[in-house]
């Protein structure tokens, strides 16, 4: 199953693909070897930014989830449609219970498994609590660093400029630093 979220400017905002594979119980070792083969090729593709693997949790999930980010939707689509990936997807098919399910989106959707994929999705209130608990300390700490830096470089003491810079840093940290690690840390609770 392949789904795609639309965006207003598909090329400029970056793009994320969430791939879910239900792997046969006896085939996990073979799938891990397959990941060792496909991951370096994906990471070498033009525009690749990040690769995260979420392994199944015994007794809770049976799905491997791979979250891959690219700098543009075009680069992501080049990788997803590449002959290398097609060959390797064909190679892994015998290890899978279902097919190659993926969801392409832009923005913040990659933090949690999207509703379009067959992965287990955390309930909304847990998504809310995880996001809030990540933003709250950043909203407290980031102004303590950013505001003095703005004054040091001579930026005007304007609420608009300060808010623009603080929120830019908070969102950057959320997308690139905090949420990829935090969701892995709390995944057992998040998916229970």
DOVEX-317211 format. One line per 4 residues: number of its first residue (from 1); their letters; for each residue z, x, y of N, C-alpha, C. Coordinates in nm, 3 decimals. Layout:
NUM = a = Z,X,Y,Z,X,Y,Z,X,Y ~ ...
// end
This chain:
1 = xxxx = 0.000,0.084,-0.118,0.000,0.000,0.000,0.000,0.088,0.123 ~ -0.092,0.066,0.213,-0.103,0.147,0.332,-0.093,0.054,0.452 ~ 0.001,0.083,0.543,0.013,0.004,0.664,0.017,0.097,0.782 ~ -0.018,0.040,0.898,-0.023,0.123,1.016,0.024,0.042,1.136
5 = xxxx = 0.117,0.099,1.214,0.163,0.035,1.336,0.069,0.075,1.449 ~ 0.038,-0.019,1.536,-0.054,0.013,1.645,0.023,0.068,1.764 ~ -0.048,0.144,1.847,0.010,0.199,1.968,-0.088,0.182,2.081 ~ -0.036,0.185,2.203,-0.122,0.169,2.320,-0.211,0.291,2.338
9 = xxxx = -0.157,0.409,2.316,-0.234,0.532,2.333,-0.217,0.613,2.205 ~ -0.297,0.587,2.104,-0.273,0.644,1.973,-0.281,0.794,1.963 ~ -0.349,0.862,2.051,-0.365,1.005,2.036,-0.260,1.090,2.104 ~ -0.191,1.035,2.205,-0.109,1.120,2.291,0.038,1.123,2.255
13 = xxxx = 0.089,1.029,2.179,0.232,1.016,2.159,0.285,1.082,2.034 ~ 0.202,1.146,1.956,0.246,1.197,1.828,0.247,1.084,1.729 ~ 0.262,1.119,1.603,0.263,1.016,1.500,0.344,1.064,1.382 ~ 0.398,0.967,1.312,0.483,0.993,1.196,0.431,0.911,1.080
17 = xxxx = 0.433,0.969,0.962,0.401,0.894,0.842,0.523,0.899,0.750 ~ 0.559,0.783,0.698,0.667,0.773,0.601,0.601,0.739,0.467 ~ 0.611,0.831,0.372,0.547,0.816,0.241,0.655,0.789,0.139 ~ 0.636,0.684,0.059,0.734,0.653,-0.046,0.665,0.658,-0.181
21 = xxxx = 0.729,0.729,-0.273,0.679,0.741,-0.410,0.790,0.705,-0.506 ~ 0.769,0.601,-0.585,0.861,0.570,-0.696,0.815,0.652,-0.815 ~ 0.899,0.748,-0.852,0.863,0.844,-0.957,0.928,0.801,-1.088 ~ 0.852,0.811,-1.196,0.907,0.779,-1.329,1.029,0.866,-1.356
25 = xxxx = 1.130,0.809,-1.418,1.258,0.878,-1.440,1.241,1.013,-1.509 ~ 1.151,1.019,-1.606,1.131,1.143,-1.682,1.040,1.243,-1.609 ~ 0.990,1.207,-1.492,0.890,1.289,-1.423,0.940,1.355,-1.295 ~ 1.070,1.348,-1.269,1.122,1.404,-1.143,1.094,1.554,-1.130
29 = xxxx = 1.111,1.630,-1.237,1.086,1.775,-1.230,0.938,1.802,-1.199 ~ 0.849,1.728,-1.262,0.706,1.744,-1.235,0.671,1.706,-1.092 ~ 0.736,1.603,-1.041,0.713,1.561,-0.904,0.760,1.668,-0.806 ~ 0.876,1.728,-0.835,0.927,1.837,-0.749,0.827,1.954,-0.747
33 = xxxx = 0.768,1.985,-0.862,0.667,2.092,-0.865,0.545,2.052,-0.782 ~ 0.507,1.926,-0.790,0.395,1.875,-0.712,0.425,1.886,-0.562 ~ 0.549,1.856,-0.522,0.589,1.870,-0.382,0.575,2.015,-0.336 ~ 0.613,2.108,-0.425,0.600,2.250,-0.392,0.454,2.290,-0.369
37 = xxxx = 0.363,2.215,-0.429,0.220,2.243,-0.412,0.164,2.178,-0.285 ~ 0.204,2.053,-0.257,0.145,1.982,-0.143,0.212,2.018,-0.010 ~ 0.341,2.047,-0.011,0.413,2.073,0.115,0.353,2.187,0.197 ~ 0.324,2.304,0.137,0.267,2.412,0.220,0.131,2.377,0.279
41 = xxxx = 0.052,2.299,0.206,-0.079,2.259,0.258,-0.062,2.165,0.377 ~ 0.030,2.071,0.366,0.057,1.978,0.476,0.109,2.053,0.597 ~ 0.203,2.145,0.573,0.265,2.219,0.684,0.165,2.310,0.754 ~ 0.059,2.349,0.685,-0.045,2.434,0.744,-0.154,2.352,0.814
45 = xxxx = -0.149,2.220,0.801,-0.252,2.135,0.863,-0.239,2.138,1.015 ~ -0.350,2.125,1.086,-0.346,2.126,1.233,-0.254,2.016,1.286 ~ -0.169,2.054,1.381,-0.083,1.957,1.448,0.045,1.923,1.375 ~ 0.070,1.982,1.258,0.192,1.951,1.185,0.315,1.994,1.265
49 = xxxx = 0.416,1.906,1.273,0.539,1.936,1.345,0.660,1.947,1.254 ~ 0.670,1.857,1.156,0.795,1.849,1.081,0.773,1.780,0.947 ~ 0.854,1.817,0.850,0.849,1.760,0.715,0.992,1.739,0.668 ~ 1.027,1.618,0.629,1.159,1.589,0.574,1.143,1.516,0.442
53 = xxxx = 1.220,1.559,0.344,1.217,1.497,0.213,1.352,1.431,0.187 ~ 1.350,1.305,0.150,1.471,1.234,0.111,1.457,1.203,-0.038 ~ 1.541,1.269,-0.117,1.536,1.248,-0.262,1.611,1.121,-0.299 ~ 1.582,1.064,-0.415,1.654,0.944,-0.458,1.802,0.974,-0.479
57 = xxxx = 1.884,0.873,-0.456,2.027,0.883,-0.481,2.054,0.814,-0.613 ~ 2.109,0.887,-0.708,2.134,0.831,-0.842,2.213,0.702,-0.832 ~ 2.162,0.599,-0.895,2.229,0.470,-0.898,2.203,0.383,-0.776 ~ 2.145,0.438,-0.670,2.119,0.360,-0.549,1.971,0.342,-0.522
61 = xxxx = 1.895,0.450,-0.532,1.752,0.442,-0.504,1.674,0.514,-0.613 ~ 1.549,0.481,-0.622,1.461,0.548,-0.719,1.338,0.603,-0.652 ~ 1.344,0.615,-0.521,1.226,0.650,-0.443,1.243,0.783,-0.372 ~ 1.140,0.867,-0.381,1.130,0.986,-0.298,1.063,0.941,-0.168
65 = xxxx = 1.118,0.982,-0.055,1.058,0.947,0.074,1.030,1.077,0.148 ~ 0.907,1.091,0.196,0.868,1.208,0.273,0.831,1.159,0.412 ~ 0.894,1.218,0.514,0.866,1.184,0.653,0.797,1.305,0.716 ~ 0.675,1.283,0.763,0.595,1.393,0.818,0.555,1.356,0.961
69 = xxxx = 0.575,1.449,1.053,0.537,1.426,1.192,0.425,1.520,1.232 ~ 0.330,1.464,1.309,0.219,1.540,1.365,0.217,1.521,1.516 ~ 0.152,1.614,1.586,0.148,1.606,1.732,0.060,1.493,1.783 ~ -0.043,1.455,1.707,-0.129,1.343,1.746,-0.159,1.258,1.624
73 = xxxx = -0.194,1.134,1.651,-0.233,1.044,1.543,-0.361,1.096,1.476 ~ -0.450,1.157,1.553,-0.574,1.209,1.496,-0.545,1.318,1.393 ~ -0.454,1.411,1.427,-0.419,1.516,1.331,-0.354,1.457,1.206 ~ -0.268,1.359,1.224,-0.206,1.296,1.108,-0.313,1.230,1.020
77 = xxxx = -0.406,1.158,1.082,-0.510,1.091,1.005,-0.602,1.191,0.936 ~ -0.625,1.306,1.000,-0.705,1.410,0.935,-0.637,1.456,0.806 ~ -0.505,1.479,0.813,-0.432,1.521,0.694,-0.431,1.411,0.588 ~ -0.399,1.288,0.628,-0.389,1.179,0.532,-0.523,1.151,0.463
81 = xxxx = -0.633,1.176,0.533,-0.765,1.152,0.476,-0.832,1.276,0.420 ~ -0.761,1.387,0.418,-0.822,1.513,0.376,-0.852,1.516,0.226 ~ -0.949,1.595,0.190,-0.986,1.611,0.049,-0.872,1.675,-0.029 ~ -0.799,1.770,0.034,-0.686,1.835,-0.034,-0.580,1.732,-0.073
85 = xxxx = -0.543,1.647,0.023,-0.440,1.547,-0.005,-0.490,1.447,-0.110 ~ -0.613,1.403,-0.099,-0.670,1.308,-0.196,-0.665,1.365,-0.337 ~ -0.702,1.493,-0.350,-0.700,1.558,-0.481,-0.558,1.562,-0.537 ~ -0.461,1.595,-0.452,-0.323,1.605,-0.498,-0.260,1.469,-0.525
89 = xxxx = -0.300,1.367,-0.451,-0.251,1.231,-0.479,-0.305,1.185,-0.614 ~ -0.429,1.215,-0.642,-0.487,1.181,-0.773,-0.411,1.254,-0.884 ~ -0.375,1.378,-0.860,-0.304,1.459,-0.958,-0.165,1.402,-0.988 ~ -0.096,1.347,-0.887,0.042,1.299,-0.904,0.050,1.157,-0.959
93 = xxxx = -0.059,1.083,-0.957,-0.057,0.943,-0.999,0.011,0.917,-1.133 ~ -0.014,0.999,-1.236,0.051,0.972,-1.365,0.205,0.980,-1.360 ~ 0.260,1.046,-1.258,0.406,1.059,-1.247,0.470,0.942,-1.174 ~ 0.388,0.858,-1.111,0.438,0.751,-1.025,0.444,0.617,-1.096
97 = xxxx = 0.546,0.538,-1.059,0.557,0.400,-1.107,0.459,0.313,-1.030 ~ 0.454,0.334,-0.899,0.361,0.261,-0.812,0.273,0.363,-0.742 ~ 0.186,0.316,-0.654,0.091,0.405,-0.589,0.149,0.485,-0.475 ~ 0.058,0.537,-0.394,0.090,0.619,-0.278,0.113,0.525,-0.159
101 = xxxx = 0.238,0.484,-0.138,0.270,0.392,-0.030,0.305,0.471,0.095 ~ 0.243,0.434,0.207,0.280,0.500,0.331,0.265,0.408,0.449 ~ 0.337,0.444,0.555,0.341,0.369,0.679,0.327,0.468,0.792 ~ 0.228,0.448,0.880,0.206,0.537,0.993,0.255,0.467,1.119
105 = xxxx = 0.331,0.539,1.201,0.378,0.479,1.325,0.395,0.586,1.431 ~ 0.415,0.541,1.552,0.451,0.629,1.662,0.583,0.580,1.717 ~ 0.654,0.667,1.783,0.782,0.627,1.841,0.898,0.658,1.750 ~ 0.997,0.569,1.746,1.124,0.596,1.680,1.133,0.540,1.539
109 = xxxx = 1.028,0.476,1.489,1.035,0.411,1.359,1.070,0.504,1.244 ~ 1.040,0.632,1.256,1.060,0.721,1.143,1.206,0.747,1.111 ~ 1.298,0.707,1.201,1.440,0.730,1.172,1.484,0.653,1.049 ~ 1.430,0.534,1.033,1.467,0.448,0.921,1.340,0.409,0.847
113 = xxxx = 1.353,0.382,0.718,1.234,0.342,0.640,1.177,0.215,0.700 ~ 1.047,0.209,0.727,0.986,0.093,0.789,0.975,-0.024,0.694 ~ 0.971,-0.144,0.750,0.962,-0.265,0.669,0.830,-0.275,0.595 ~ 0.726,-0.206,0.642,0.596,-0.211,0.577,0.589,-0.131,0.449
117 = xxxx = 0.684,-0.040,0.428,0.684,0.042,0.307,0.771,-0.025,0.203 ~ 0.759,0.021,0.078,0.837,-0.036,-0.029,0.971,0.034,-0.047 ~ 1.006,0.119,0.048,1.135,0.186,0.041,1.245,0.088,0.078 ~ 1.365,0.115,0.027,1.480,0.033,0.062,1.511,0.054,0.210
121 = xxxx = 1.530,-0.054,0.285,1.553,-0.046,0.428,1.699,-0.076,0.458 ~ 1.766,0.006,0.539,1.904,-0.023,0.575,1.913,-0.152,0.655 ~ 2.025,-0.222,0.642,2.044,-0.344,0.720,2.051,-0.308,0.867 ~ 2.011,-0.401,0.953,2.002,-0.374,1.097,2.135,-0.328,1.157
125 = xxxx = 2.247,-0.389,1.118,2.374,-0.352,1.180,2.411,-0.207,1.149 ~ 2.370,-0.157,1.032,2.395,-0.016,1.001,2.303,0.074,1.084 ~ 2.177,0.033,1.102,2.086,0.108,1.188,2.144,0.115,1.330 ~ 2.195,0.001,1.376,2.255,-0.005,1.509,2.373,0.090,1.521
129 = xxxx = 2.465,0.085,1.425,2.584,0.170,1.431,2.549,0.319,1.425 ~ 2.454,0.355,1.339,2.414,0.495,1.328,2.350,0.543,1.459 ~ 2.261,0.463,1.514,2.194,0.501,1.639,2.295,0.510,1.753 ~ 2.381,0.409,1.765,2.481,0.408,1.872,2.576,0.527,1.860
133 = xxxx = 2.621,0.555,1.737,2.716,0.665,1.718,2.651,0.801,1.745 ~ 2.520,0.808,1.739,2.451,0.933,1.773,2.427,0.944,1.923 ~ 2.394,0.832,1.987,2.365,0.834,2.131,2.492,0.850,2.214 ~ 2.602,0.787,2.172,2.724,0.789,2.252,2.772,0.930,2.287
137 = xxxx = 2.790,1.021,2.190,2.834,1.155,2.229,2.731,1.231,2.313 ~ 2.603,1.204,2.287,2.501,1.269,2.370,2.506,1.219,2.514 ~ 2.529,1.087,2.530,2.538,1.031,2.664,2.658,1.085,2.740 ~ 2.762,1.124,2.669,2.878,1.186,2.733,2.854,1.334,2.764
141 = xxxx = 2.796,1.407,2.669,2.787,1.552,2.681,2.668,1.601,2.762 ~ 2.552,1.540,2.746,2.431,1.590,2.810,2.443,1.595,2.963 ~ 2.499,1.492,3.031,2.513,1.503,3.176,2.600,1.621,3.220 ~ 2.697,1.659,3.138,2.784,1.771,3.173,2.707,1.903,3.179
145 = xxxx = 2.595,1.910,3.107,2.512,2.031,3.108,2.394,2.016,3.204 ~ 2.329,1.900,3.199,2.205,1.881,3.276,2.230,1.873,3.426 ~ 2.333,1.799,3.467,2.357,1.781,3.611,2.384,1.914,3.680 ~ 2.475,1.999,3.629,2.492,2.130,3.694,2.364,2.214,3.696
149 = xxxx = 2.283,2.206,3.589,2.156,2.280,3.588,2.061,2.230,3.695 ~ 2.057,2.097,3.713,1.971,2.040,3.817,2.014,2.089,3.955 ~ 2.144,2.092,3.978,2.194,2.138,4.108,2.166,2.288,4.127 ~ 2.177,2.363,4.017,2.153,2.507,4.022,2.008,2.539,4.060
153 = xxxx = 1.914,2.459,4.010,1.772,2.485,4.041,1.727,2.416,4.170 ~ 1.821,2.345,4.235,1.790,2.284,4.365,1.725,2.148,4.358 ~ 1.735,2.080,4.245,1.679,1.945,4.234,1.760,1.851,4.324 ~ 1.694,1.752,4.382,1.766,1.661,4.472,1.875,1.583,4.397
157 = xxxx = 1.983,1.556,4.465,2.094,1.480,4.407,2.059,1.331,4.409 ~ 1.968,1.294,4.325,1.917,1.156,4.319,1.951,1.097,4.183 ~ 1.999,0.973,4.185,2.030,0.905,4.058,1.905,0.893,3.970 ~ 1.791,0.870,4.032,1.667,0.854,3.955,1.631,0.986,3.887
161 = xxxx = 1.634,1.096,3.960,1.600,1.226,3.903,1.700,1.265,3.795 ~ 1.828,1.247,3.823,1.932,1.280,3.726,1.917,1.197,3.600 ~ 1.900,1.066,3.615,1.884,0.977,3.499,1.759,1.011,3.420 ~ 1.651,1.040,3.490,1.526,1.079,3.423,1.548,1.203,3.336
165 = xxxx = 1.611,1.304,3.392,1.632,1.429,3.318,1.733,1.411,3.204 ~ 1.842,1.342,3.230,1.944,1.322,3.126,1.886,1.241,3.010 ~ 1.818,1.131,3.039,1.763,1.050,2.930,1.653,1.124,2.857 ~ 1.574,1.205,2.928,1.472,1.286,2.861,1.532,1.382,2.760
169 = xxxx = 1.643,1.447,2.798,1.710,1.540,2.707,1.773,1.463,2.590 ~ 1.837,1.348,2.618,1.899,1.269,2.512,1.795,1.225,2.409 ~ 1.684,1.172,2.456,1.579,1.125,2.363,1.521,1.243,2.284 ~ 1.496,1.355,2.350,1.445,1.473,2.280,1.541,1.514,2.168
173 = xxxx = 1.670,1.523,2.201,1.769,1.562,2.100,1.777,1.460,1.986 ~ 1.769,1.331,2.020,1.773,1.227,1.917,1.655,1.240,1.820 ~ 1.536,1.255,1.875,1.415,1.256,1.792,1.401,1.385,1.711 ~ 1.426,1.499,1.773,1.396,1.626,1.708,1.516,1.694,1.642
177 = xxxx = 1.637,1.662,1.684,1.754,1.735,1.634,1.851,1.645,1.560 ~ 1.900,1.541,1.626,2.013,1.464,1.573,1.974,1.371,1.459 ~ 1.882,1.278,1.483,1.857,1.172,1.384,1.802,1.222,1.251 ~ 1.710,1.318,1.248,1.664,1.364,1.116,1.780,1.416,1.029
181 = xxxx = 1.875,1.485,1.092,1.988,1.541,1.017,2.097,1.436,0.992 ~ 2.124,1.356,1.095,2.231,1.257,1.086,2.200,1.150,0.980 ~ 2.076,1.102,0.975,2.043,1.000,0.875,2.053,1.057,0.733 ~ 2.023,1.186,0.714,2.043,1.247,0.582,2.191,1.254,0.549
185 = xxxx = 2.273,1.286,0.649,2.417,1.298,0.629,2.480,1.166,0.587 ~ 2.437,1.056,0.646,2.499,0.925,0.620,2.414,0.838,0.529 ~ 2.315,0.896,0.461,2.222,0.812,0.385,2.288,0.732,0.273 ~ 2.392,0.786,0.209,2.458,0.712,0.102,2.517,0.582,0.156
189 = xxxx = 2.589,0.591,0.269,2.647,0.471,0.332,2.537,0.382,0.389 ~ 2.438,0.443,0.453,2.332,0.368,0.519,2.257,0.278,0.422 ~ 2.233,0.328,0.300,2.155,0.253,0.201,2.241,0.177,0.100 ~ 2.373,0.178,0.117,2.459,0.105,0.021,2.475,-0.041,0.063
// end
